[in-house]
């Protein structure tokens, strides 16, 4: 099982947070990091906020950070 780690602020914040909890760069896909279930508690303990998938999409869309499949920009 996987979770998605996103930022509703910037990609710089996302990459820095991901690095701080040990997510490798290869875990980044378009607009999020894939976080395996065994790392989920580490992310939350470090400050990640648990939200549902609809809220996740709303937040990153509102922030202009959403990159749906099929788009290169």
Secondary structure by P-SEA (a helix, b strand, c coil): cbbbbbbcccaaaaaaaaaaacccccccccccccccccaaaaaaaabbbbbcaaaaaaaaaaacccccccccc
